[in-house]
Amino acid sequence: MNGQMFQIATLVVAAKKAMQTADQIQYTPLMGESSIEFRFLPEKWFIGTRSYTAKNVSEWYEGIRKNGLQDIKLLCPWEVENRQLLGFSNTTQSSILCFYENGKVTYFVPNWKFNSAEKGWNVLYSEQEWSNPPAGKPRFQDNTDSFRQVLVDIQQFACQIGSKIFAKVFGSAISVLDGENENPDKKHALELPKQNQRLFEAASIADVFGGMNSWNDEPPIMAHEKGMSKEYEILSDELLKNIRLAILFAINEW
């Protein structure tokens, strides 16, 4: 799974657990993460305003908790204009949505910058106010059945165009979704209810959209050579949609 998506999912899960247990937030930095900060909206201060930036996850959680955090969710689009860009930084279009007791709704948007000196990423989440949010909180449905179907279809398609490697990847995702095998990469495992965990791990495995050596690289050429470019586009769009829907349900609905 894209590291930026995994980080934001991890933050939402950690915050939800801290809210449920009334305990401190538990967060382990990702490999390659040099720093993570959170810039809050300016607050009224005497005759002016002041800005505050939390220097780590613990400070951020204390800040949103003191502001009256009532609920927290992950948001991300399930359709993108260009899948080819998903291998680059700052392209997941994901955000952390915060609901407060006073009815205020804000969202934190990440920006990733590579620190060449430290050979790691500096991540800054900036808070924005949702000035006219829709009534009610977003809810997400369990898409296990549709996710499994697109995985079966795209696995068969991968075999048809001769991409055995990706056929195996999609097969592994199916196995995890069916509860037959656990994802061996525990770096991409989060503490979630059983069904949510299966969905998230299957989505992690099936997230093959990136740069070189990804599903965006050689498979479209292989599909074109067999006159199956249209099928490639349709199935790729459906796969991305179901990956994102699986993430939204797994992270938010528990």
ZADO-1210 file (C-alpha; in nm, 4 decimals, padded with zeros to 6 digits):
<atoms>
<atom x="00.0000" y="00.0000" z="00.0000" code="MET" pos="1"/>
<atom x="00.1044" y="00.3555" z="-00.0661" code="ASN" pos="2"/>
<atom x="00.2929" y="00.4708" z="00.2445" code="GLY" pos="3"/>
<atom x="00.1069" y="00.7990" z="00.2582" code="GLN" pos="4"/>
<atom x="-00.2284" y="00.6211" z="00.2644" code="MET" pos="5"/>
<atom x="-00.1038" y="00.3788" z="00.5283" code="PHE" pos="6"/>
<atom x="00.0159" y="00.6619" z="00.7525" code="GLN" pos="7"/>
<atom x="-00.3125" y="00.8514" z="00.7451" code="ILE" pos="8"/>
<atom x="-00.5075" y="00.5297" z="00.8067" code="ALA" pos="9"/>
<atom x="-00.2796" y="00.4516" z="01.1014" code="THR" pos="10"/>
<atom x="-00.3366" y="00.7970" z="01.2502" code="LEU" pos="11"/>
<atom x="-00.7155" y="00.7671" z="01.2309" code="VAL" pos="12"/>
<atom x="-00.7140" y="00.4191" z="01.3861" code="VAL" pos="13"/>
<atom x="-00.4801" y="00.5330" z="01.6643" code="ALA" pos="14"/>
<atom x="-00.6988" y="00.8350" z="01.7411" code="ALA" pos="15"/>
<atom x="-01.0182" y="00.6259" z="01.7428" code="LYS" pos="16"/>
<atom x="-00.8599" y="00.3783" z="01.9857" code="LYS" pos="17"/>
<atom x="-00.7406" y="00.6595" z="02.2129" code="ALA" pos="18"/>
<atom x="-01.0932" y="00.8045" z="02.2176" code="MET" pos="19"/>
<atom x="-01.2465" y="00.4675" z="02.3027" code="GLN" pos="20"/>
<atom x="-01.0011" y="00.3905" z="02.5825" code="THR" pos="21"/>
<atom x="-00.9614" y="00.7482" z="02.7109" code="ALA" pos="22"/>
<atom x="-00.5882" y="00.6835" z="02.6974" code="ASP" pos="23"/>
<atom x="-00.2887" y="00.8411" z="02.5277" code="GLN" pos="24"/>
<atom x="-00.2542" y="00.7882" z="02.1567" code="ILE" pos="25"/>
<atom x="-00.0166" y="00.5140" z="02.0442" code="GLN" pos="26"/>
<atom x="00.1663" y="00.5729" z="01.7155" code="TYR" pos="27"/>
<atom x="00.4828" y="00.4186" z="01.5746" code="THR" pos="28"/>
<atom x="00.6576" y="00.6290" z="01.3063" code="PRO" pos="29"/>
<atom x="00.6831" y="00.4704" z="00.9642" code="LEU" pos="30"/>
<atom x="01.0146" y="00.3677" z="00.8156" code="MET" pos="31"/>
<atom x="01.1520" y="00.6700" z="00.6316" code="GLY" pos="32"/>
<atom x="00.9458" y="00.9170" z="00.8326" code="GLU" pos="33"/>
<atom x="01.1787" y="01.1943" z="00.9558" code="SER" pos="34"/>
<atom x="00.9150" y="01.4150" z="01.1150" code="SER" pos="35"/>
<atom x="00.5406" y="01.4615" z="01.1396" code="ILE" pos="36"/>
<atom x="00.3764" y="01.7890" z="01.2424" code="GLU" pos="37"/>
<atom x="00.0224" y="01.9269" z="01.2523" code="PHE" pos="38"/>
<atom x="-00.0603" y="02.2916" z="01.1881" code="ARG" pos="39"/>
<atom x="-00.3875" y="02.3943" z="01.3532" code="PHE" pos="40"/>
<atom x="-00.6213" y="02.6682" z="01.2359" code="LEU" pos="41"/>
<atom x="-00.5378" y="03.0111" z="01.3818" code="PRO" pos="42"/>
<atom x="-00.7197" y="03.0849" z="01.7089" code="GLU" pos="43"/>
<atom x="-00.8442" y="03.4143" z="01.8463" code="LYS" pos="44"/>
<atom x="-00.5944" y="03.5559" z="02.0929" code="TRP" pos="45"/>
<atom x="-00.6624" y="03.8868" z="02.2681" code="PHE" pos="46"/>
<atom x="-00.6859" y="04.1420" z="01.9830" code="ILE" pos="47"/>
<atom x="-00.5477" y="03.9119" z="01.7148" code="GLY" pos="48"/>
<atom x="-00.4923" y="03.5459" z="01.6364" code="THR" pos="49"/>
<atom x="-00.2229" y="03.2932" z="01.7049" code="ARG" pos="50"/>
<atom x="-00.1156" y="02.9793" z="01.5214" code="SER" pos="51"/>
<atom x="-00.0105" y="02.6525" z="01.6760" code="TYR" pos="52"/>
<atom x="00.1809" y="02.3607" z="01.5266" code="THR" pos="53"/>
<atom x="00.1941" y="02.0284" z="01.7091" code="ALA" pos="54"/>
<atom x="00.5407" y="01.8771" z="01.6817" code="LYS" pos="55"/>
<atom x="00.4307" y="01.5141" z="01.6999" code="ASN" pos="56"/>
<atom x="00.1275" y="01.2851" z="01.6997" code="VAL" pos="57"/>
<atom x="00.0794" y="01.2981" z="02.0771" code="SER" pos="58"/>
<atom x="00.0641" y="01.6790" z="02.0788" code="GLU" pos="59"/>
<atom x="-00.1771" y="01.6725" z="01.7839" code="TRP" pos="60"/>
<atom x="-00.4138" y="01.4325" z="01.9553" code="TYR" pos="61"/>
<atom x="-00.4098" y="01.6354" z="02.2758" code="GLU" pos="62"/>
<atom x="-00.4889" y="01.9438" z="02.0693" code="GLY" pos="63"/>
<atom x="-00.7923" y="01.7985" z="01.8903" code="ILE" pos="64"/>
<atom x="-00.9094" y="01.6347" z="02.2150" code="ARG" pos="65"/>
<atom x="-00.8978" y="01.9656" z="02.4029" code="LYS" pos="66"/>
<atom x="-01.0881" y="02.1276" z="02.1163" code="ASN" pos="67"/>
<atom x="-01.3749" y="01.8874" z="02.1873" code="GLY" pos="68"/>
<atom x="-01.3155" y="01.6059" z="01.9399" code="LEU" pos="69"/>
<atom x="-01.6318" y="01.3984" z="01.9073" code="GLN" pos="70"/>
<atom x="-01.5478" y="01.1744" z="01.6121" code="ASP" pos="71"/>
<atom x="-01.2729" y="01.1244" z="01.3554" code="ILE" pos="72"/>
<atom x="-01.2754" y="00.9687" z="01.0094" code="LYS" pos="73"/>
<atom x="-01.0564" y="00.9062" z="00.7084" code="LEU" pos="74"/>
<atom x="-01.1689" y="01.0533" z="00.3775" code="LEU" pos="75"/>
<atom x="-01.0327" y="00.9726" z="00.0329" code="CYS" pos="76"/>
<atom x="-01.1793" y="00.9753" z="-00.3199" code="PRO" pos="77"/>
<atom x="-01.2546" y="00.6395" z="-00.4815" code="TRP" pos="78"/>
<atom x="-01.2051" y="00.7828" z="-00.8296" code="GLU" pos="79"/>
<atom x="-00.8999" y="00.9694" z="-00.9605" code="VAL" pos="80"/>
<atom x="-00.8370" y="01.1471" z="-01.2881" code="GLU" pos="81"/>
<atom x="-00.5002" y="00.9860" z="-01.3527" code="ASN" pos="82"/>
<atom x="-00.3941" y="00.6574" z="-01.1903" code="ARG" pos="83"/>
<atom x="-00.0430" y="00.7076" z="-01.3309" code="GLN" pos="84"/>
<atom x="00.0197" y="00.9799" z="-01.0722" code="LEU" pos="85"/>
<atom x="-00.0487" y="00.7558" z="-00.7716" code="LEU" pos="86"/>
<atom x="00.3172" y="00.6593" z="-00.7515" code="GLY" pos="87"/>
<atom x="00.4140" y="01.0171" z="-00.6658" code="PHE" pos="88"/>
<atom x="00.3928" y="01.1997" z="-00.3340" code="SER" pos="89"/>
<atom x="00.0869" y="01.4030" z="-00.2348" code="ASN" pos="90"/>
<atom x="-00.1491" y="01.2319" z="-00.4794" code="THR" pos="91"/>
<atom x="-00.3731" y="01.0203" z="-00.2536" code="THR" pos="92"/>
<atom x="-00.6026" y="01.3228" z="-00.1914" code="GLN" pos="93"/>
<atom x="-00.6742" y="01.1844" z="00.1565" code="SER" pos="94"/>
<atom x="-00.7596" y="01.3803" z="00.4700" code="SER" pos="95"/>
<atom x="-00.8432" y="01.3346" z="00.8395" code="ILE" pos="96"/>
<atom x="-01.1935" y="01.4591" z="00.9139" code="LEU" pos="97"/>
<atom x="-01.2603" y="01.5849" z="01.2685" code="CYS" pos="98"/>
<atom x="-01.6035" y="01.6434" z="01.4222" code="PHE" pos="99"/>
<atom x="-01.6186" y="01.8603" z="01.7343" code="TYR" pos="100"/>
<atom x="-01.8750" y="01.8930" z="02.0123" code="GLU" pos="101"/>
<atom x="-01.9602" y="02.2508" z="01.9119" code="ASN" pos="102"/>
<atom x="-02.0658" y="02.1339" z="01.5645" code="GLY" pos="103"/>
<atom x="-01.7474" y="02.2514" z="01.3952" code="LYS" pos="104"/>
<atom x="-01.5962" y="02.0239" z="01.1296" code="VAL" pos="105"/>
<atom x="-01.2353" y="02.0472" z="01.0133" code="THR" pos="106"/>
<atom x="-00.9999" y="01.8330" z="00.8113" code="TYR" pos="107"/>
<atom x="-00.6238" y="01.7850" z="00.8128" code="PHE" pos="108"/>
<atom x="-00.4506" y="01.7568" z="00.4745" code="VAL" pos="109"/>
<atom x="-00.0969" y="01.6121" z="00.4538" code="PRO" pos="110"/>
<atom x="00.1967" y="01.7436" z="00.2571" code="ASN" pos="111"/>
<atom x="00.5009" y="01.5205" z="00.2156" code="TRP" pos="112"/>
<atom x="00.8456" y="01.6646" z="00.1456" code="LYS" pos="113"/>
<atom x="01.1625" y="01.4619" z="00.1121" code="PHE" pos="114"/>
<atom x="01.4469" y="01.5649" z="00.3402" code="ASN" pos="115"/>
<atom x="01.7611" y="01.4835" z="00.1414" code="SER" pos="116"/>
<atom x="01.9903" y="01.5541" z="00.4367" code="ALA" pos="117"/>
<atom x="01.8140" y="01.3031" z="00.6627" code="GLU" pos="118"/>
<atom x="01.7062" y="01.0803" z="00.3724" code="LYS" pos="119"/>
<atom x="01.3527" y="01.0717" z="00.5050" code="GLY" pos="120"/>
<atom x="01.0160" y="01.2410" z="00.4748" code="TRP" pos="121"/>
<atom x="00.8938" y="01.5479" z="00.6588" code="ASN" pos="122"/>
<atom x="00.5145" y="01.5396" z="00.6797" code="VAL" pos="123"/>
<atom x="00.2999" y="01.8410" z="00.7637" code="LEU" pos="124"/>
<atom x="-00.0757" y="01.8070" z="00.8182" code="TYR" pos="125"/>
<atom x="-00.2567" y="02.1413" z="00.7840" code="SER" pos="126"/>
<atom x="-00.6015" y="02.1937" z="00.9324" code="GLU" pos="127"/>
<atom x="-00.8772" y="02.3441" z="00.7182" code="GLN" pos="128"/>
<atom x="-01.2315" y="02.4319" z="00.8208" code="GLU" pos="129"/>
<atom x="-01.5222" y="02.2645" z="00.6410" code="TRP" pos="130"/>
<atom x="-01.7412" y="02.5717" z="00.6330" code="SER" pos="131"/>
<atom x="-02.0542" y="02.4104" z="00.4892" code="ASN" pos="132"/>
<atom x="-02.0413" y="02.0341" z="00.5585" code="PRO" pos="133"/>
<atom x="-02.3289" y="01.8068" z="00.4543" code="PRO" pos="134"/>
<atom x="-02.5809" y="01.7050" z="00.7176" code="ALA" pos="135"/>
<atom x="-02.4697" y="01.4000" z="00.9128" code="GLY" pos="136"/>
<atom x="-02.1415" y="01.2149" z="00.9092" code="LYS" pos="137"/>
<atom x="-02.0249" y="01.0081" z="00.6118" code="PRO" pos="138"/>
<atom x="-02.1008" y="00.6375" z="00.6425" code="ARG" pos="139"/>
<atom x="-01.9456" y="00.3559" z="00.4431" code="PHE" pos="140"/>
<atom x="-02.0707" y="00.0107" z="00.3486" code="GLN" pos="141"/>
<atom x="-01.8900" y="-00.3236" z="00.3593" code="ASP" pos="142"/>
<atom x="-01.7915" y="-00.3869" z="-00.0048" code="ASN" pos="143"/>
<atom x="-01.6425" y="-00.7332" z="00.0476" code="THR" pos="144"/>
<atom x="-01.8543" y="-00.8970" z="-00.2244" code="ASP" pos="145"/>
<atom x="-01.7852" y="-00.6398" z="-00.4973" code="SER" pos="146"/>
<atom x="-01.4174" y="-00.6214" z="-00.3972" code="PHE" pos="147"/>
<atom x="-01.3811" y="-00.9971" z="-00.4224" code="ARG" pos="148"/>
<atom x="-01.5512" y="-01.0037" z="-00.7623" code="GLN" pos="149"/>
<atom x="-01.3233" y="-00.7411" z="-00.9142" code="VAL" pos="150"/>
<atom x="-01.0199" y="-00.9225" z="-00.7707" code="LEU" pos="151"/>
<atom x="-01.1339" y="-01.2453" z="-00.9376" code="VAL" pos="152"/>
<atom x="-01.1985" y="-01.0648" z="-01.2659" code="ASP" pos="153"/>
<atom x="-00.8681" y="-00.8797" z="-01.2709" code="ILE" pos="154"/>
<atom x="-00.6764" y="-01.1932" z="-01.1686" code="GLN" pos="155"/>
<atom x="-00.8248" y="-01.3727" z="-01.4708" code="GLN" pos="156"/>
<atom x="-00.7419" y="-01.0718" z="-01.6878" code="PHE" pos="157"/>
<atom x="-00.3813" y="-01.0694" z="-01.5643" code="ALA" pos="158"/>
<atom x="-00.3538" y="-01.4341" z="-01.6678" code="CYS" pos="159"/>
<atom x="-00.4984" y="-01.3544" z="-02.0101" code="GLN" pos="160"/>
<atom x="-00.2402" y="-01.0858" z="-02.0843" code="ILE" pos="161"/>
<atom x="00.0424" y="-01.3023" z="-01.9472" code="GLY" pos="162"/>
<atom x="00.1138" y="-01.1166" z="-01.6235" code="SER" pos="163"/>
<atom x="00.1683" y="-01.4069" z="-01.3857" code="LYS" pos="164"/>
<atom x="00.3214" y="-01.1855" z="-01.1178" code="ILE" pos="165"/>
<atom x="00.0127" y="-00.9677" z="-01.0818" code="PHE" pos="166"/>
<atom x="-00.2188" y="-01.2661" z="-01.1129" code="ALA" pos="167"/>
<atom x="-00.0433" y="-01.4044" z="-00.8060" code="LYS" pos="168"/>
<atom x="-00.0770" y="-01.0703" z="-00.6238" code="VAL" pos="169"/>
<atom x="-00.4504" y="-01.0563" z="-00.6852" code="PHE" pos="170"/>
<atom x="-00.4824" y="-01.4193" z="-00.5815" code="GLY" pos="171"/>
<atom x="-00.3105" y="-01.3406" z="-00.2524" code="SER" pos="172"/>
<atom x="-00.5541" y="-01.0551" z="-00.1914" code="ALA" pos="173"/>
<atom x="-00.8475" y="-01.2913" z="-00.2524" code="ILE" pos="174"/>
<atom x="-00.7058" y="-01.5407" z="-00.0040" code="SER" pos="175"/>
<atom x="-00.6701" y="-01.2741" z="00.2642" code="VAL" pos="176"/>
<atom x="-01.0183" y="-01.1411" z="00.1960" code="LEU" pos="177"/>
<atom x="-01.1581" y="-01.4948" z="00.2301" code="ASP" pos="178"/>
<atom x="-00.9727" y="-01.5433" z="00.5583" code="GLY" pos="179"/>
<atom x="-00.7601" y="-01.8275" z="00.4185" code="GLU" pos="180"/>
<atom x="-00.4240" y="-01.6604" z="00.4689" code="ASN" pos="181"/>
<atom x="-00.2991" y="-01.3690" z="00.6745" code="GLU" pos="182"/>
<atom x="-00.1012" y="-01.0979" z="00.5082" code="ASN" pos="183"/>
<atom x="00.2641" y="-01.1944" z="00.5795" code="PRO" pos="184"/>
<atom x="00.3666" y="-00.8268" z="00.5668" code="ASP" pos="185"/>
<atom x="00.2735" y="-00.7285" z="00.9219" code="LYS" pos="186"/>
<atom x="00.4092" y="-00.3795" z="00.8588" code="LYS" pos="187"/>
<atom x="00.0750" y="-00.3200" z="00.6878" code="HIS" pos="188"/>
<atom x="-00.1406" y="-00.4690" z="00.9645" code="ALA" pos="189"/>
<atom x="-00.3578" y="-00.2548" z="01.1909" code="LEU" pos="190"/>
<atom x="-00.5508" y="-00.3593" z="01.5012" code="GLU" pos="191"/>
<atom x="-00.9036" y="-00.3685" z="01.3644" code="LEU" pos="192"/>
<atom x="-01.2101" y="-00.5931" z="01.3979" code="PRO" pos="193"/>
<atom x="-01.1658" y="-00.9180" z="01.2056" code="LYS" pos="194"/>
<atom x="-01.3652" y="-00.8309" z="00.8931" code="GLN" pos="195"/>
<atom x="-01.2240" y="-00.4783" z="00.8815" code="ASN" pos="196"/>
<atom x="-00.8748" y="-00.6228" z="00.9144" code="GLN" pos="197"/>
<atom x="-00.9307" y="-00.8596" z="00.6223" code="ARG" pos="198"/>
<atom x="-01.0563" y="-00.5785" z="00.4038" code="LEU" pos="199"/>
<atom x="-00.7685" y="-00.3500" z="00.4915" code="PHE" pos="200"/>
<atom x="-00.5005" y="-00.6155" z="00.4403" code="GLU" pos="201"/>
<atom x="-00.6560" y="-00.7255" z="00.1101" code="ALA" pos="202"/>
<atom x="-00.6650" y="-00.3618" z="-00.0006" code="ALA" pos="203"/>
<atom x="-00.2988" y="-00.3253" z="00.1010" code="SER" pos="204"/>
<atom x="-00.1979" y="-00.6220" z="-00.1126" code="ILE" pos="205"/>
<atom x="-00.4148" y="-00.5255" z="-00.4106" code="ALA" pos="206"/>
<atom x="-00.2941" y="-00.1632" z="-00.4161" code="ASP" pos="207"/>
<atom x="-00.0710" y="-00.2120" z="-00.7194" code="VAL" pos="208"/>
<atom x="-00.0885" y="00.1423" z="-00.8537" code="PHE" pos="209"/>
<atom x="00.2461" y="00.3152" z="-00.8473" code="GLY" pos="210"/>
<atom x="00.5394" y="00.3878" z="-01.0740" code="GLY" pos="211"/>
<atom x="00.7942" y="00.1487" z="-01.2213" code="MET" pos="212"/>
<atom x="00.7098" y="-00.2226" z="-01.2007" code="ASN" pos="213"/>
<atom x="00.3550" y="-00.1420" z="-01.0919" code="SER" pos="214"/>
<atom x="00.0227" y="-00.2265" z="-01.2580" code="TRP" pos="215"/>
<atom x="00.0571" y="00.1131" z="-01.4302" code="ASN" pos="216"/>
<atom x="00.3843" y="00.0150" z="-01.5982" code="ASP" pos="217"/>
<atom x="00.4048" y="-00.2979" z="-01.8182" code="GLU" pos="218"/>
<atom x="00.0482" y="-00.4446" z="-01.7951" code="PRO" pos="219"/>
<atom x="-00.1172" y="-00.1720" z="-02.0096" code="PRO" pos="220"/>
<atom x="00.1385" y="-00.2453" z="-02.2836" code="ILE" pos="221"/>
<atom x="00.0699" y="-00.6192" z="-02.2544" code="MET" pos="222"/>
<atom x="-00.3042" y="-00.5514" z="-02.2706" code="ALA" pos="223"/>
<atom x="-00.2628" y="-00.3286" z="-02.5774" code="HIS" pos="224"/>
<atom x="-00.0678" y="-00.5989" z="-02.7592" code="GLU" pos="225"/>
<atom x="-00.3625" y="-00.8346" z="-02.7117" code="LYS" pos="226"/>
<atom x="-00.6230" y="-00.5753" z="-02.8054" code="GLY" pos="227"/>
<atom x="-00.7527" y="-00.5590" z="-02.4485" code="MET" pos="228"/>
<atom x="-00.6787" y="-00.1984" z="-02.3548" code="SER" pos="229"/>
<atom x="-01.0445" y="-00.1185" z="-02.2861" code="LYS" pos="230"/>
<atom x="-01.0742" y="-00.4125" z="-02.0469" code="GLU" pos="231"/>
<atom x="-00.7556" y="-00.3003" z="-01.8727" code="TYR" pos="232"/>
<atom x="-00.8937" y="00.0491" z="-01.8112" code="GLU" pos="233"/>
<atom x="-01.2348" y="-00.0712" z="-01.6898" code="ILE" pos="234"/>
<atom x="-01.0930" y="-00.3309" z="-01.4511" code="LEU" pos="235"/>
<atom x="-00.8236" y="-00.0959" z="-01.3203" code="SER" pos="236"/>
<atom x="-01.0810" y="00.1708" z="-01.2422" code="ASP" pos="237"/>
<atom x="-01.3005" y="-00.0840" z="-01.0632" code="GLU" pos="238"/>
<atom x="-01.0059" y="-00.2192" z="-00.8677" code="LEU" pos="239"/>
<atom x="-00.8996" y="00.1247" z="-00.7443" code="LEU" pos="240"/>
<atom x="-01.2593" y="00.2110" z="-00.6545" code="LYS" pos="241"/>
<atom x="-01.3027" y="-00.1049" z="-00.4484" code="ASN" pos="242"/>
<atom x="-00.9634" y="-00.0676" z="-00.2801" code="ILE" pos="243"/>
<atom x="-01.0578" y="00.2816" z="-00.1652" code="ARG" pos="244"/>
<atom x="-01.4081" y="00.1738" z="-00.0549" code="LEU" pos="245"/>
<atom x="-01.2544" y="-00.1151" z="00.1394" code="ALA" pos="246"/>
<atom x="-01.0156" y="00.1240" z="00.3152" code="ILE" pos="247"/>
<atom x="-01.2958" y="00.3677" z="00.3993" code="LEU" pos="248"/>
<atom x="-01.5102" y="00.0960" z="00.5542" code="PHE" pos="249"/>
<atom x="-01.2246" y="-00.0806" z="00.7318" code="ALA" pos="250"/>
<atom x="-01.0855" y="00.2344" z="00.8937" code="ILE" pos="251"/>
<atom x="-01.4072" y="00.4201" z="00.9702" code="ASN" pos="252"/>
<atom x="-01.6787" y="00.1679" z="01.0533" code="GLU" pos="253"/>
<atom x="-01.5980" y="00.0047" z="01.3864" code="TRP" pos="254"/>
</atoms>
